[in-house]
Amino acid sequence: MISLVYLELYKIFKKWRTYISFAAVIGFGLILQIVMVYEGDHYLEMITNGLENMFVLSGNFFNGYMVAYMILGALIVHVPFLVTLVTGDMFAGEATGGTYRLLLIRPVSRLKISTAKFIAGFIYTCAIIIALIAISLGLGLILFGRGELLIPYQGITVFAKNDILWRFACSYGYAIIAMMTVASLSMLFSTMVENSIGPIAGTMAVIIVFIILSSIDIGVLRSIRPYLFTTYTMKYQLFFANEIDFTEIWKSIAILVTHITVFTGSALFIIVKKDILS
Amino acid sequence: MEKVIEITGLTKKYRQLTAVNNLTLNVYKGDVFGFLGPNGAGKSTTIRMLLSLIKPTSGSVKLFGSELQTHREAVLRRVGAIVEKPDFYGYLTAYANLEIFGKLAGADVSRKHILETLELVGLDKRYNSKVKTFSHGMKQRLGIAQTLLHDPELIILDEPTTGLDPQGMKDVRDLILYLSKERNKTVFLSSHILHEVELIANRMIIINKGSTIIEGSVSELLNASKVRVTIEVNDIETASAIIKKSEFAASLEAITQNCLQLFLERSAIAQVNKLLVTGGVQVFSLIPANSLEEYFLKLTEGVAA
C-alpha cells in the first residue's frame, strides 16, 4: 500500500495544476504579510476601535500570531477550491486520460488502488494546510515576532503568549479534517464522471449551496443546518474561545469524520463495482 | 494442450443492447489467436471482460485454468494487455510511465530492464521524452512495451496497428511473431484488419454483433473458403470456351479483354490452370483476391442481412 500511495503522490506532484494550489496559498499569504508590514497598525486600530477609551491596552498585540489568525480566516474559505482542483481530478483524470484501463488491469485490487488514491488525496490536503501554516504562522512569527493574541471572536479575548501556539495547532488540525471532508466529497464525485471539471464545479456548488442554506436562519432551513457538513467547517474558531466548548468540538469532528467515511466508502464502492467504459 | 483463455457463454447486456452474446472460445498455449470482427462487433467489450474491466452479465472467463472473477490478481500477473488506444500519463516521460505501470504489475523496473524493453520497440532514444510529445505510433509501441515489461505469458492486443503507417504495421507484426516464436508468448490479437490476422495468426474467430460466426485454424478456414481469382491469358476466347465447357462453368463471374474472373474453391485453382494450359492457352498470371477478406465480408454481410 505504501508504494501505491507513493505512486499516486508522484503523479500528483508531477502535475502542474498541483502547484497552482500551493502558488495560490503562498502568493495570497505573502501579499497579506506584505500588506500587514505597511498596514498592520491600521488593522489593529480597526479591531480595537473604541477599546482604548474603556481599557488600557498594554503589550505587543500586533505580532505574528495576530497576522496568522487573520490570514487563516482570510484563506481557509478559499482552500476548498484549491483542494478540489487536485482531488477532483484523482479518478476523473484517469478516465479522461484513458489511463483507467491500464491502471485497473494491473494485478492489484481496485480497492487498494482507490484507497491509495484517497490516502494520497488526503496527504495533498494536509500539504496545502501545512503550506498555509508556513506562510501564515511561520512567516508571521519571523516578520512580526511573538506577543499576546487579541481575538475579536465572541467579544474581545486576549490570550497570553504562552497560551496561543497549542490553539493554532488544534485549529490547523481541525482545518485538515474539514478540508479532508471537502476532498472526500470531490473524490466521490470524481468516481462518477469522466472529466475533472465536473467534480470541481460540483463540489464547489455543494459547498456554496450548503453555506447559503446554513446562513438563512428560518424554520425548515434551521432544522437541516446540523446535517450540512459546511456548518462545521469553520468551527476551528472554537479553539480561540476563552472557555473552549470541547463537547461541541468533538461533536463537530465526529460529524465531519462521519461525512468523510460515508463519502469515501461510497466512492470505493462505486469504483469497485463500476464497468470501465472510458 | 493447455488452455490459456477459456471463455464460455459470455454475455454482456446494456439494457436493450446485447454487446456480446453467448460467446465461447478457447485459446491454447502458444497460439497467435486472431479475434476478428467489424467495428462494433463486440471485440473490445470482450477484451474488457477478459481483463475484468467490465463484469459479464453471464458466462465465465477462465485464464490459465482459473476463474478470472475469483483469481483476478493471480491471473492478471501473467497477462500483459493494451485495451483500445494506448493512453499514458502525458505529463510523464516514457520511462516514468513504464516505471509506474511496471511497479503495479510487479515487474523488474530497474533502469536496465526498462531501457531494454524500450529498445525492443524502438523507443530507447526517447525514454526521457514526455509522452504528450509522442505520435500515435510511438504510443502504440510504448503500449506494447508496457505489456512486455513484466514478462507475461499471455499478451492481449486490441487493434495494435490502428493508426500506424505501413512500416509501423509491419514492425508490430514482426514483433508479435518474434514474441510468439522466440519468446513463446501466447498472443490474443483483436483486429478488424483481416490481412493482419491472415499474416500472423494460427487460429481465429470471427464475431459480429456479439456472436460467434466461425472459429478455427486460419489455414483451415482459408482452404475451406472460396477465392475470387483473376486469370490473365493470351487468348480470351479460347480460354472462356474451355471454362464454359468444364465443371467450372458456374464459377465464371466475368470476362474482360484478356482476363477471366472465377469464384473458386482454393483447391480448384491449380485444376483450372492445368485445364487452360492443356487446352493450349498461355496463362500469364493467376491472382487470387484477399481470400480472408472475401470470406469475412461474405460472412458478416450474411449475418447483417
Chai-1 contact restraints between the chains, C-beta under 6 A:
chainA,res_idxA,chainB,res_idxB,connection_type,confidence,min_distance_angstrom,max_distance_angstrom,comment,restraint_id
A,L7,B,I100,contact,1.0,0.0,6.0,A-B,restraint_1
A,K14,B,Y91,contact,1.0,0.0,6.0,A-B,restraint_2
A,K14,B,L92,contact,1.0,0.0,6.0,A-B,restraint_3
A,K15,B,Y91,contact,1.0,0.0,6.0,A-B,restraint_4
A,G97,B,D87,contact,1.0,0.0,6.0,A-B,restraint_5
A,G98,B,D87,contact,1.0,0.0,6.0,A-B,restraint_6
A,T99,B,D87,contact,1.0,0.0,6.0,A-B,restraint_7
A,R101,B,V83,contact,1.0,0.0,6.0,A-B,restraint_8
A,L102,B,F101,contact,1.0,0.0,6.0,A-B,restraint_9
A,L104,B,L53,contact,1.0,0.0,6.0,A-B,restraint_10
A,I105,B,L51,contact,1.0,0.0,6.0,A-B,restraint_11
A,I105,B,A81,contact,1.0,0.0,6.0,A-B,restraint_12
A,R106,B,L104,contact,1.0,0.0,6.0,A-B,restraint_13
A,R106,B,A105,contact,1.0,0.0,6.0,A-B,restraint_14
A,P107,B,E73,contact,1.0,0.0,6.0,A-B,restraint_15
A,P107,B,L76,contact,1.0,0.0,6.0,A-B,restraint_16
A,P107,B,R77,contact,1.0,0.0,6.0,A-B,restraint_17
A,V108,B,L104,contact,1.0,0.0,6.0,A-B,restraint_18
A,D275,B,I54,contact,1.0,0.0,6.0,A-B,restraint_19
A,I276,B,L53,contact,1.0,0.0,6.0,A-B,restraint_20
